[in-house]
Amino acid sequence: MSDDVRYPEADLLIGGATIADFIQTLVDPACEVTPKMVFHWIEQGHLPVKRIGSRIIASKSVIRRRLFPA
């Protein structure tokens, strides 16, 4: 069971696939967001992420603000 199901208010995303799944919920469903795309965006500096060891972590609220600035 994902943390989003147990803790819907959870803000932390761990891993490229989880980040891709979250971004997919924010954009047009016809536009597939893959983990490969997310890793490319991270390498290009387009997504605000951090690392814990080899794991990529991100914040839902920070990603929302980066992709949809007010």
URCOR-V861181 format. One record per helix or strand of 3 or more residues. SS is the DSSP state (H for helix, E for strand). FROM is the first residue (numbers start at 1). LEN is the number of residues. Records with the same first field share a line. If there is no record, write none. Layout:
SS: FROM-LEN  FROM-LEN
This chain:
H: 3-4  16-11  35-9  60-8
E: 12-3  50-3  55-5
